[in-house]
Amino acid sequence: MPSSSLIPDDQSVLFTTAGMQQFKKYYTNPELAPAKNVASIQKCLRTSDIDEVGDESHLTFFEMLGNFSFGGYGKEEAIKYANVFITEDLGLKIDYVSVFGGEGDIQADEESEKIWRSIDPELKIKKNDKTNNFWGPTGDEGPCGPTTEIYINGTEIWNIVFNEYYCGSDKSFRKLERLGVDTGMGLERLAAVINGKDNIFETELFKPLIDLMPLELDIRIRRIIADHSRAISFLIADGVRPANKEQGYVLRRFMRRVITYAYQKNIKTLPEIILKAAAELYHGVYQNFDFSVIKEVYDAEYQKFIKSVGSGLKELEKLSSISAQTAFRLYESFGLPYEIIKDVGKEKAQGLTREDFENEIKKHQEVSRMGVLKKFKKTI
């Protein structure tokens, strides 16, 4: 099946964060599925790890390899297929696997443990709780279940989810009539392992972008620009435009972060160069990947933001400390996103958290809303 858009049909989530999202309804209604067993390479975007981007493994945009079954094959086939693919087709050695060890009313996944033991009696198996080995649901409710994960060189490569339950909006669990299989394997991590690279940014998925950046830029910043440039390109290709809310707000944050880094180092044309390189990597692989459109959207946002970024950075430099209140003023007056305030502010912003920053924004939005309501009441 082709990748679905980064903008999901499920209104309870902002982006497509996993390969199973376009197949979610088939786990409860398998008769609607195009086939019992399908596979896809899904473009995904997650903002939960945005503060960690720049290290050796975290990303916002990534491609997820997945195979899925809606009442077709079960646990034994899914685990054996995964083992054959990893150890025989790719010639890699599994360090260890993990399984769900049980928690609360949900029993341990002893079946998966037995299957792995039958494959390799000497294999190291770790048992974890729901935090580590129970996946889902995506959104407010939906299919979910225990997982078994495969680790190579200390890195989680493949997560195999067994959708045995349905989690309701009240967070209660009921057994599904048929077991559903949902697997996810990040292409970027897999590429690093196959090619013997120390991290994902040394693979051919990122190196062409990293190599275009001057060495004077800190490696963390180069990685952030590479990651965000891919995310920007794919979001624009899927129809997202910069805005002050929802998907458009995330796109604007990505764009303004890379613009600010380039402005600081006086290499203002760098983001456009990296965006073009990202577009060249994926043009022809995904539909609607037109660099002329990406450039047009980027240029418009650049012109809006560049007028205020310099003033905002100067104001930031004047501050002796940065609280949630002062960070909000920098955001409101100059458009500086949290990431830039935190990065550039450094020691000044040590006590600033994303939660406090976002709560400050919500507080001012509520005050603004109440002011509008008061004015409206006066008119009637």
C-alpha positions in Angstrom: 0.0 0.0 0.0 1.3 3.5 -0.7 2.2 5.9 2.1 -0.7 8.0 3.3 -0.4 11.8 3.9 1.3 13.2 6.9 -2.1 14.8 7.6 -4.2 12.0 9.0 -7.9 11.3 8.7 -8.0 10.7 12.4 -8.8 14.1 13.9 -7.6 13.2 17.3 -3.9 13.3 16.2 -2.0 16.2 14.6 0.2 14.1 12.3 0.6 10.6 10.9 3.0 9.2 13.5 3.0 5.5 12.6 2.5 3.2 9.7 -0.6 1.7 11.2 -2.7 4.9 11.3 -4.1 4.5 7.8 -5.0 0.9 8.7 -6.4 1.6 12.1 -10.1 0.8 11.2 -9.2 -2.5 9.7 -8.2 -4.0 13.1 -11.8 -3.7 14.3 -13.4 -4.2 10.8 -11.0 -6.6 8.9 -13.7 -7.2 6.3 -13.1 -3.6 5.0 -9.3 -4.2 4.5 -8.0 -4.3 0.9 -6.2 -7.6 1.8 -5.6 -9.6 4.9 -1.9 -8.9 4.8 -0.3 -5.6 3.5 3.0 -3.8 3.7 3.9 -0.1 3.4 6.7 2.5 3.7 5.0 5.3 5.6 6.2 8.9 6.0 5.8 9.9 9.6 6.3 13.0 11.7 6.5 13.2 15.5 7.1 16.3 17.6 7.5 14.5 20.9 11.3 14.1 20.4 11.9 17.6 19.0 14.1 18.6 22.0 16.3 15.6 21.4 16.9 16.2 17.7 20.6 16.8 17.1 21.8 13.7 19.0 22.6 10.5 17.2 19.2 8.9 16.8 16.2 11.3 17.3 14.2 12.7 14.4 11.0 14.6 13.7 10.4 13.2 10.1 11.2 9.6 9.3 10.1 6.7 7.1 8.6 3.7 8.7 8.8 0.2 7.1 5.8 -1.9 8.2 3.9 -5.1 7.5 0.4 -5.6 8.8 -2.1 -8.3 9.1 -5.8 -8.0 9.8 -6.8 -11.5 10.9 -4.3 -13.1 8.6 -1.1 -14.4 10.1 -0.5 -14.4 13.9 2.3 -14.0 16.4 4.3 -17.0 15.3 4.5 -16.0 11.7 5.2 -12.4 12.4 8.1 -13.2 14.7 9.6 -15.8 12.4 9.3 -13.5 9.4 11.1 -10.8 11.3 13.8 -13.1 12.4 14.4 -14.5 8.9 14.5 -11.0 7.4 17.0 -9.7 10.0 19.3 -12.7 10.4 19.2 -14.3 7.0 18.2 -11.7 4.4 20.2 -8.9 6.0 22.8 -11.0 7.7 22.6 -9.2 11.0 22.9 -10.6 14.6 20.2 -9.9 17.1 21.6 -8.7 20.5 18.4 -9.3 22.4 14.6 -9.0 22.2 12.0 -7.7 24.6 8.5 -8.8 25.4 5.6 -7.6 27.5 6.0 -8.9 31.0 2.4 -8.1 32.1 1.0 -5.2 34.1 -2.3 -4.7 36.0 -5.1 -6.7 34.4 -3.2 -7.4 31.2 -1.3 -10.7 31.3 2.3 -11.2 30.2 2.8 -12.2 26.6 4.2 -15.6 27.3 3.4 -16.8 23.7 5.9 -14.4 22.1 8.5 -15.5 24.6 8.0 -19.2 23.8 8.2 -18.4 20.0 11.5 -16.7 20.4 12.8 -19.5 22.6 11.8 -22.0 19.9 13.9 -20.0 17.4 17.0 -19.6 19.6 17.0 -21.1 23.1 20.1 -19.0 23.9 18.6 -15.6 22.9 18.5 -13.0 25.6 14.9 -11.9 26.3 14.0 -8.9 28.4 10.6 -8.5 30.0 9.2 -5.0 30.3 6.1 -3.2 31.5 3.5 -1.2 29.5 5.8 1.8 29.3 8.2 -0.1 27.1 6.4 -3.1 25.6 2.8 -2.1 25.1 1.8 0.1 22.1 -1.2 2.3 21.4 -3.7 3.4 20.9 -3.0 6.2 18.4 -5.4 9.1 19.3 -8.0 9.0 22.0 -9.0 5.3 21.5 -8.3 2.4 19.2 -6.6 -1.0 18.8 -3.5 -1.7 20.9 -1.5 -4.5 22.5 1.7 -6.0 23.7 4.9 -5.7 21.6 8.1 -7.5 21.0 11.1 -5.5 20.1 14.3 -6.5 18.3 17.6 -4.8 19.2 20.9 -4.8 17.2 24.0 -3.0 18.4 22.0 -1.7 21.3 19.5 0.0 19.0 15.8 -0.9 18.7 15.3 -1.8 15.1 11.9 -3.4 14.9 8.8 -3.1 17.0 6.2 -5.8 16.4 2.8 -5.0 17.9 0.1 -7.5 18.5 -3.2 -5.7 18.6 -5.2 -7.9 20.9 -7.1 -5.2 22.7 -9.3 -2.2 22.0 -8.7 0.8 24.4 -11.8 2.9 24.8 -12.0 6.6 25.4 -12.5 5.7 29.1 -9.1 3.9 29.0 -10.8 0.5 29.5 -9.5 -2.5 27.6 -11.5 -5.2 25.8 -10.3 -8.2 23.8 -10.6 -7.9 20.0 -12.2 -10.8 18.2 -9.2 -11.2 15.9 -5.5 -10.7 16.5 -4.0 -7.9 14.4 -0.3 -7.6 13.6 1.3 -4.1 13.2 5.1 -3.8 12.8 7.3 -0.7 12.5 10.9 -0.5 11.5 12.6 2.9 11.1 14.4 3.1 7.7 17.0 5.5 9.1 18.0 3.3 12.0 18.1 0.2 9.8 20.3 2.0 7.2 22.8 2.9 10.0 23.0 -0.7 11.2 23.3 -2.2 7.8 26.0 0.2 6.8 27.9 -0.1 10.1 27.5 3.6 10.8 27.7 5.0 14.3 24.6 7.1 13.9 21.7 7.8 11.4 23.3 11.1 10.3 26.2 9.3 8.7 23.9 7.3 6.3 23.2 8.2 2.7 19.8 9.6 3.9 21.5 12.5 5.6 25.1 12.7 4.5 24.3 14.6 1.3 22.6 17.3 3.4 25.2 17.4 6.2 28.1 17.7 3.7 26.6 20.9 2.2 26.9 22.7 5.5 30.0 24.6 6.7 32.1 22.9 9.4 32.0 26.1 11.5 28.4 25.0 12.3 28.2 22.8 15.4 27.4 19.2 14.5 24.2 19.3 16.5 23.0 22.3 14.6 23.9 20.7 11.2 21.8 17.6 12.3 18.9 19.8 13.3 18.9 21.7 10.0 19.1 18.4 8.1 16.2 16.9 10.0 14.0 20.0 9.9 14.7 20.5 6.2 13.3 17.0 5.4 10.3 17.7 7.7 9.6 21.1 6.1 9.8 19.6 2.5 7.4 16.8 3.3 4.9 19.0 5.2 4.8 21.5 2.3 4.5 18.7 -0.2 1.4 17.4 1.7 -0.3 20.8 1.6 0.7 22.3 5.0 1.3 26.0 5.1 2.9 28.1 7.9 0.3 29.3 10.4 -0.2 30.1 14.1 -2.0 26.8 15.0 -2.1 23.1 14.5 0.1 21.6 11.7 0.9 25.0 10.3 2.3 26.1 13.6 4.7 23.1 13.7 5.9 23.9 10.1 6.5 27.5 11.1 8.5 26.4 14.1 10.7 24.2 11.9 11.2 27.0 9.3 12.0 29.7 11.8 14.5 27.5 13.6 16.6 26.9 10.6 16.3 30.5 9.4 17.5 31.7 12.8 20.5 29.4 12.8 21.5 30.6 9.3 21.0 34.2 10.3 23.2 33.9 13.3 26.1 32.5 11.2 25.5 35.0 8.4 24.8 32.1 5.9 21.2 33.1 5.1 21.0 31.1 1.8 21.9 27.8 3.6 18.3 26.6 4.4 17.3 27.0 0.7 20.3 25.0 -0.4 19.5 22.2 2.1 15.8 22.2 1.2 16.7 21.8 -2.5 19.0 18.9 -1.7 16.3 17.2 0.4 13.8 17.7 -2.5 16.3 16.1 -4.9 16.7 13.1 -2.7 12.9 12.4 -2.7 11.7 13.8 -5.9 10.1 11.0 -7.9 9.8 8.7 -4.9 6.8 10.6 -3.4 4.1 12.4 -5.3 3.8 16.2 -5.3 7.4 16.7 -4.3 8.0 19.9 -6.2 10.9 22.1 -5.1 9.5 25.2 -6.8 6.5 25.0 -4.5 8.6 24.3 -1.4 10.8 27.3 -2.3 7.8 29.6 -2.8 6.4 28.7 0.6 9.8 29.0 2.3 10.6 32.4 0.7 7.3 33.8 1.8 7.9 32.7 5.4 11.5 33.9 5.3 10.4 37.4 4.2 7.9 37.6 7.1 10.3 36.4 9.7 13.7 37.9 8.7 12.5 41.4 9.6 12.0 40.5 13.2 14.6 37.8 13.9 17.5 40.2 14.3 15.7 42.4 16.7 14.5 39.4 18.7 18.0 38.0 19.1 19.3 41.3 20.2 16.5 41.6 22.8 17.3 38.0 23.9 21.0 38.9 24.4 20.0 41.8 26.7 18.2 39.6 29.2 20.0 38.3 32.3 17.6 35.5 32.7 14.7 34.0 30.7 11.5 32.9 32.4 8.3 31.6 30.7 6.9 35.2 30.8 10.0 36.7 29.0 10.1 33.8 26.6 6.5 34.5 25.7 7.2 38.1 25.0 10.1 37.1 22.7 7.7 34.8 20.9 4.8 37.2 20.7 6.9 40.3 19.7 9.5 38.7 17.4 8.3 35.2 16.6 11.2 33.4 18.2 10.2 29.8 18.8 10.9 27.9 22.1 13.8 25.9 20.5 15.7 29.1 19.5 15.1 30.8 22.9 16.4 27.7 24.6 19.3 27.2 22.3 20.5 30.8 22.0 19.7 31.7 25.6 21.7 28.7 27.0 22.5 29.3 30.7 19.9 32.2 30.8 17.1 29.8 29.9 18.2 26.8 32.0 15.1 26.9 34.1 12.7 27.3 31.1 10.7 24.2 30.1 8.6 23.6 27.1 5.6 22.9 29.3 5.9 26.3 31.1 6.4 28.1 27.8 3.3 26.5 26.2 1.2 27.1 29.3 2.1 30.8 29.2 0.9 30.9 25.5 -2.4 29.2 26.5 -2.8 31.6 29.4 -2.5 34.6 27.1 -4.7 33.0 24.5 -7.4 32.6 27.1 -7.0 36.2 28.3 -7.3 37.4 24.7 -10.4 35.2 24.1 -12.1 36.6 27.2 -11.3 40.2 26.0 -13.0 39.4 22.6 -16.1 38.0 24.4 -16.4 41.1 26.6 -16.2 43.4 23.5 -18.8 41.2 21.8 -21.2 41.4 24.8 -21.0 45.2 24.8 -22.1 45.3 21.1 -25.3 43.4 21.9 
